[in-house]
């Protein structure tokens, strides 16, 4: 009797994963309100009552932390989290 040989490939078929596009809510970034006028490191002047970062600009988490707290050169906060309502 002849031995039956089967060849099993160890390669697994590629699995395609569909990734959903981020929703508008996911794209929305946290908004901050300027509580004291200041000149940012890029030269942009933010006036009291304006939004941070300015439209079209991005801010790094480290910079946001500096401006939310007194961990900056002026030792005082310049922005606060914007509240809805």
PAVEX-59919 format. One record per atom (N, C-alpha, C, CB): atom name; x, y, z; residue number from 1. Coordinates in steps of 0.02 Angstrom, whole numbers, plus 32768, in hexadecimal, padded with zeros to 4 digits. Each point is the difference from the previous one (the first is absolute). Glycine has a CB too. Layout:
BEGIN
   lumba      u      v      w   lumro
      CA      X      Y      Z     NUM
...
//
This chain:
BEGIN
   lumba      u      v      w   lumro
       N   802A   7FC6   8000       1
      CA   7FD6   803A   8000       1
       C   802D   803E   8000       1
      CB   7FA3   7FC1   803C       1
       N   804E   806D   7F9A       2
      CA   8028   803D   7FFA       2
       C   7FEB   8032   8035       2
      CB   800E   7FEC   7F84       2
       N   8023   8035   8098       3
      CA   7FF2   8032   8033       3
       C   7FE5   803E   7FDE       3
      CB   8059   7FD2   804C       3
       N   7F73   8048   7FD1       4
      CA   7FE1   803C   7FE4       4
       C   8024   803D   801F       4
      CB   7F8F   7FC5   7FF1       4
       N   8089   8065   7FE4       5
      CA   8023   803C   8018       5
       C   7FD4   803C   7FF7       5
      CB   8070   7FCD   7FE6       5
       N   7F8C   805A   804B       6
      CA   7FDC   803F   7FFA       6
       C   802F   8038   8013       6
      CB   7F90   7FC9   801B       6
       N   806C   806B   7FC1       7
      CA   802B   8038   8010       7
       C   7FD5   8038   801C       7
      CB   8053   7FE0   7FA5       7
       N   7FBE   8031   8097       8
      CA   7FDD   8038   8020       8
       C   802F   803C   8000       8
      CB   7FBA   7FB2   8049       8
       N   802C   8083   7F9D       9
      CA   8028   803D   7FFF       9
       C   7FFB   8021   8044       9
      CB   7FED   800F   7F84       9
       N   804B   8007   8096      10
      CA   7FFF   8021   8041      10
       C   7FEF   804A   7FF9      10
      CB   8055   7FAD   8029      10
       N   7FAA   806B   7F9A      11
      CA   7FF0   8047   7FF5      11
       C   7FB4   8009   8007      11
      CB   8065   800F   7FB4      11
       N   7F89   8022   8074      12
      CA   7FB9   800F   800A      12
       C   7FEC   8035   7FCD      12
      CB   8006   7FE4   807B      12
       N   7FBD   8017   7F6D      13
      CA   7FE9   8033   7FD1      13
       C   7FFD   8045   8022      13
      CB   7FBE   7FA8   7FC1      13
       N   8050   808A   8017      14
      CA   7FFF   8044   801B      14
       C   7FB9   8012   8012      14
      CB   8065   8020   7FBC      14
       N   7F93   7FFE   807D      15
      CA   7FBE   8016   8016      15
       C   7FFC   804B   7FF9      15
      CB   7FF6   7F9E   8051      15
       N   7FD9   8079   7F8A      16
      CA   7FF8   8047   7FF8      16
       C   7FD5   801B   8038      16
      CB   800C   7FF6   7F83      16
       N   800A   8041   809A      17
      CA   7FD9   801F   8034      17
       C   7FEB   8045   7FE8      17
      CB   803C   7FC0   805A      17
       N   7F85   804D   7FAE      18
      CA   7FE7   8041   7FEC      18
       C   8001   802D   803D      18
      CB   7FB8   7FCF   7FA4      18
       N   8066   806A   8055      19
      CA   8004   8030   8037      19
       C   7FD0   8039   7FF0      19
      CB   8079   7FE0   801C      19
       N   7F59   802B   8011      20
      CA   7FD1   8036   7FF6      20
       C   8023   8043   8006      20
      CB   7FA3   7FB9   802D      20
       N   8046   8076   7FAA      21
      CA   801B   8044   8003      21
       C   7FEA   801F   8042      21
      CB   7FFF   800B   7F82      21
       N   802B   8020   809B      22
      CA   7FEC   8020   803F      22
       C   7FC2   802A   7FF6      22
      CB   8078   8001   8025      22
       N   7F5E   7FFF   800B      23
      CA   7FC3   8029   7FFD      23
       C   8013   8048   800E      23
      CB   7FB8   7F9F   8024      23
       N   801A   808D   7FCE      24
      CA   800C   8047   800C      24
       C   800E   800C   804A      24
      CB   7FB6   801F   7F9F      24
       N   8029   7FBB   808C      25
      CA   800A   8007   8048      25
       C   8048   7FEC   8013      25
      CB   7F85   7FEA   8014      25
       N   8093   7FE1   7FCD      26
      CA   8044   7FE9   800F      26
       C   8034   8032   7FE7      26
      CB   7FD8   7F89   7FFA      26
       N   801A   8099   7FD0      27
      CA   802F   8031   7FE4      27
       C   8002   8040   8029      27
      CB   7FED   7FCF   7F8F      27
       N   7FDD   803F   8095      28
      CA   7FFB   803D   8026      28
       C   8034   8001   8037      28
      CB   7F86   8007   7FE7      28
       N   809E   8030   801F      29
      CA   8033   8004   8034      29
       C   7FE5   8027   803B      29
      CB   805B   7FFB   7FAA      29
       N   7FC4   7FFC   808F      30
      CA   7FEB   8023   803C      30
       C   800A   804B   7FF6      30
      CB   801F   7F9C   8047      30
       N   7FB0   808A   7FCE      31
      CA   8004   8049   7FFA      31
       C   8013   801F   8042      31
      CB   7FAA   7FFE   7FA4      31
       N   807D   8035   8059      32
      CA   8015   8024   803C      32
       C   7FF2   804A   7FF6      32
      CB   805A   7FAA   8018      32
       N   7F97   8078   801F      33
      CA   7FF1   8047   7FFF      33
       C   803B   8024   801F      33
      CB   7F83   7FED   8006      33
       N   8094   8049   7FDA      34
      CA   8038   8028   801A      34
       C   7FE6   802B   8039      34
      CB   803A   8001   7F8E      34
       N   7FE6   7FFA   80AC      35
      CA   7FEB   8026   803A      35
       C   802D   803D   800E      35
      CB   7FD1   7F96   802F      35
       N   8068   806C   7FAE      36
      CA   802D   8039   8005      36
       C   8026   8006   7FBE      36
      CB   800B   7FF3   807F      36
       N   7FF8   8049   7F66      37
      CA   8022   800B   7FC0      37
       C   8049   7FEB   8005      37
      CB   7FB1   805F   7FE5      37
       N   8067   7F7E   7FE7      38
      CA   8047   7FEB   7FFF      38
       C   8016   7FF8   7FB8      38
      CB   7FF4   7FC7   806F      38
       N   804E   803B   7F88      39
      CA   8020   7FF3   7FBF      39
       C   801C   7FBA   8002      39
      CB   801B   807C   7FEE      39
       N   7FCE   7F59   7FE4      40
      CA   8017   7FBB   8000      40
       C   8046   7FFA   7FE2      40
      CB   7F89   7FD9   7FF7      40
       N   8095   7FEC   8011      41
      CA   8044   7FF6   7FE9      41
       C   8008   800A   7FB5      41
      CB   800F   7FB1   805E      41
       N   7FBA   8047   7F7C      42
      CA   8004   800A   7FB7      42
       C   7FF4   8048   7FEC      42
      CB   7FD9   7F8B   7FF0      42
       N   801E   80A2   8042      43
      CA   7FF6   8047   7FF3      43
       C   7FB7   8015   7FFC      43
      CB   806A   7FFD   7FC4      43
       N   7F68   7FD3   803B      44
      CA   7FB9   8010   7FFD      44
       C   7FE9   801D   8042      44
      CB   7FED   7FA3   7FAD      44
       N   7FEE   8094   8050      45
      CA   7FE7   8020   803D      45
       C   7FB8   7FE9   800B      45
      CB   804C   8065   7FEF      45
       N   7FA9   7F7F   804B      46
      CA   7FBE   7FE9   8015      46
       C   7FE5   8033   8032      46
      CB   801E   7F85   7FED      46
       N   7FA7   8095   8004      47
      CA   7FE2   8031   802D      47
       C   7FCD   7FDF   802D      47
      CB   8012   8059   7FAA      47
       N   7FE3   7FC6   8090      48
      CA   7FD1   7FE5   8031      48
       C   7FBC   7FF6   7FDE      48
      CB   803E   803A   805F      48
       N   7FA6   7F8A   7FAB      49
      CA   7FBF   7FEF   7FE4      49
       C   8004   7FDB   7FBE      49
      CB   7FD5   8064   8038      49
       N   8066   7F9A   7FA9      50
      CA   8006   7FDC   7FC0      50
       C   800A   7FB5   800D      50
      CB   8031   8067   7FCA      50
       N   7FCD   7F72   8001      51
      CA   8009   7FB8   8005      51
       C   8049   7FED   7FF6      51
      CB   7F8B   7FEE   7FD7      51
       N   8089   7FDD   804B      52
      CA   8043   7FE4   7FF8      52
       C   7FF9   7FB7   7FF0      52
      CB   8032   8054   8050      52
       N   7FF2   7F92   7F7E      53
      CA   802A   8025   7FD1      53
       C   7FD5   8024   7FCC      53
      CB   805C   7FAC   8011      53
       N   7FC2   8084   7FCD      54
      CA   7FDD   8025   7FCD      54
       C   7FEC   7FD1   7FC7      54
      CB   803F   806A   801E      54
       N   7F8E   7FAA   7FBC      55
      CA   7FE8   7FD7   7FC9      55
       C   8039   7FF1   7FCF      55
      CB   7F8D   8032   800C      55
       N   807A   7F8F   7FE2      56
      CA   8034   7FEB   7FD2      56
       C   8042   7FF0   8022      56
      CB   7FC9   8045   7FAB      56
       N   803C   7FC5   8096      57
      CA   803D   7FF1   8025      57
       C   7FF5   7FC3   802C      57
      CB   8022   8079   7FFE      57
       N   8015   7F65   8010      58
      CA   7FFE   7FC6   802D      58
       C   802E   800E   803B      58
      CB   7FE7   7FB1   7FA0      58
       N   8006   8034   8099      59
      CA   8029   8009   803B      59
       C   8013   7FBC   801C      59
      CB   7FC8   806F   801A      59
       N   8075   7F8B   7FFD      60
      CA   8017   7FC2   801E      60
       C   7FE5   7FFC   8048      60
      CB   8069   8000   7FB8      60
       N   7F8C   7FC3   805F      61
      CA   7FE7   7FF6   8044      61
       C   802C   8021   8035      61
      CB   7FCE   7F94   7FDA      61
       N   8073   806A   801B      62
      CA   802E   801F   8030      62
       C   7FF4   804B   8005      62
      CB   8055   7FA7   7FE7      62
       N   7FA0   8079   7FDF      63
      CA   7FF5   8049   8000      63
       C   7FBD   8010   8021      63
      CB   8045   800C   7F97      63
       N   7F89   7FCC   805B      64
      CA   7FBE   800C   801F      64
       C   8007   7FFA   804C      64
      CB   7FC5   7FD3   7F99      64
       N   805F   7FFB   807E      65
      CA   800B   7FF7   8048      65
       C   8022   803D   801E      65
      CB   8008   7F84   7FF0      65
       N   802A   8097   7FEE      66
      CA   8024   803B   8018      66
       C   7FD1   803B   8008      66
      CB   8069   7FD7   7FC9      66
       N   7F6B   8031   8005      67
      CA   7FD3   803A   8002      67
       C   7FC5   7FF7   8030      67
      CB   8020   8016   7F8A      67
       N   7FCD   7FAC   8083      68
      CA   7FCA   7FF2   8030      68
       C   8017   8008   8048      68
      CB   7FCE   7FB2   7FAE      68
       N   8072   8047   805D      69
      CA   801C   8002   8044      69
       C   8031   803B   8006      69
      CB   7FF3   7F82   800B      69
       N   802E   8080   802C      70
      CA   8033   8035   800B      70
       C   8045   7FE7   7FED      70
      CB   7FBA   8031   805C      70
       N   804A   7F97   7F80      71
      CA   8041   7FE4   7FEC      71
       C   8017   8020   7FBE      71
      CB   7FE4   7F93   803A      71
       N   8024   80B0   7FC8      72
      CA   8017   8026   7FC6      72
       C   802B   8039   801A      72
      CB   7F9A   7FE1   7FBB      72
       N   8083   8046   8018      73
      CA   802E   8035   8014      73
       C   7FE0   8036   802C      73
      CB   803D   7FEB   7F97      73
       N   7F81   8020   8060      74
      CA   7FDE   8034   8026      74
       C   7FE2   7FE6   8042      74
      CB   7FE8   8039   7F94      74
       N   801C   7F85   8076      75
      CA   7FE8   7FE1   803E      75
       C   7FB6   800D   800E      75
      CB   8073   800B   802C      75
       N   7F64   7FF5   7F9F      76
      CA   7FB8   8007   8008      76
       C   7FDC   7FE1   7FC4      76
      CB   8010   8069   8045      76
       N   7FB3   7F7F   7FC5      77
      CA   7FDA   7FE3   7FC8      77
       C   7FE8   8035   7FCF      77
      CB   7FDD   7FA2   804B      77
       N   8020   804C   7F76      78
      CA   7FE9   802E   7FCC      78
       C   7FC1   7FE7   7FDC      78
      CB   8075   8024   7FF2      78
       N   7F7C   7F9C   8014      79
      CA   7FC4   7FE4   7FE1      79
       C   7FDB   7FD5   8032      79
      CB   8037   8003   7F8F      79
       N   7F89   7FF0   8062      80
      CA   7FD9   7FD1   8028      80
       C   7FD6   7FD7   7FD0      80
      CB   7FFE   804E   8065      80
       N   7FED   7F77   7FB2      81
      CA   7FD6   7FD6   7FD6      81
       C   7FBE   8023   7FF5      81
      CB   8037   7F96   802B      81
       N   7FB3   8069   7F97      82
      CA   7FC1   8022   7FEF      82
       C   7FC6   7FD3   8015      82
      CB   8037   803D   7F9F      82
       N   7F9A   7FE1   8083      83
      CA   7FC6   7FDA   8016      83
       C   7FC6   800E   7FD1      83
      CB   8027   8005   8078      83
       N   7FB1   7FC7   7F7E      84
      CA   7FC6   8009   7FD4      84
       C   7FC8   8020   8027      84
      CB   8021   7F9C   7FBC      84
       N   7FB8   808D   8020      85
      CA   7FC6   801D   8021      85
       C   7FFE   8048   8001      85
      CB   7FFD   7FA1   8042      85
//
